[in-house]
Amino acid sequence: MKKGHGLEREVPILTEEKLTALSTTQLLARLKRLHYCEESLNASDLGDEVKSCTGILFKNTPEWKEAHEMVKRVLATREHVFKSKVR
């Protein structure tokens, strides 16, 4: 998965209802994207473009913490997904 740059790193804010509708693989991908978020605006190379952001970019926000907990909560109800052995 590519991290992207600028606002492409943005993770959309979803409700728990929408998360429940996602597949386990999609939830794992969302969790990975949340982990790619930067720690804070101060440690970021982003500037004023952050003001136009509607999603999650930084880990030190309440939105990130809530989204992370929500994904973990929904994943806890799902089956385990094994990595495929592609050769």
N, C-alpha and C positions, 0 to 999 in steps of 0.2 A: 504494500500500500504506500503510495506517495503521500508525503506530508503536505505538499502544496506550499504556497506562500501567500502572504497578505491575507485578504479576507477569504481566500479559498480554504484556509485552515478552519474556518468557522464550522461549528457543530450545531445543527438546528436544535431548537428546544422542542421536545415532544412531550405529550401527556403520557401518563402511565397506560391509558387506554390504547394509544397508538403503539406504544412499546410492546404491549401484550400481543398485538396483531402481527408483529414482526417475527420472522423465523429466528431460530437460535443462532444460526450463522450470521444473520443481519445484526442481532444483538451483540454478538462477539465483535463484529466489525465496528459497531458504534462504540463499544468499550475501548477498543484500540484507538479510535479517533479521539476519544476523550483523553486518553493517556498521552496522545501527541500534543495536546494543548500546552501552551507555554505557561510557566509558573505565574507571571504577573506582567502587567503593562510596563513596569519599570525595567524588566529584564527582556523586553521585546524590542524588535526592530520596527514595529508598527507605530505609526504616528497618528495624525488626525483622522485617518481612514477608519479608525476604531469607532468613531462616533456614529457611523452609518451601519454598524454591525447590529444584527438582530438576533444573533445566535451566541454560542459560547466560544470564547477564544482563550480564556485564562483559567488556570486551576484555582486561583485564590478568590474566586467569586462564589457566592451562595448558589448561583445557577449551576455551576460545574459540580459542586458537592451534591446538590439535589439530583442532577442528571446521573451522576456516577452511582449514587445509592439506589436510584430507581432501576437502572440497568442491572445492577447486582441483585436486587430484590426479584426482578422478573426472571433473571437467569437461574436463580436458586430453585425455581419451580420447573425448570426444563431438564430434558435429558442431556446426557453427556454427548458431545460431538467429538468423534475421533478424527485425527488428522488423516487425510487420505495419503496413501503411499503411491505417489506418482513417480514413475521411473522414466 
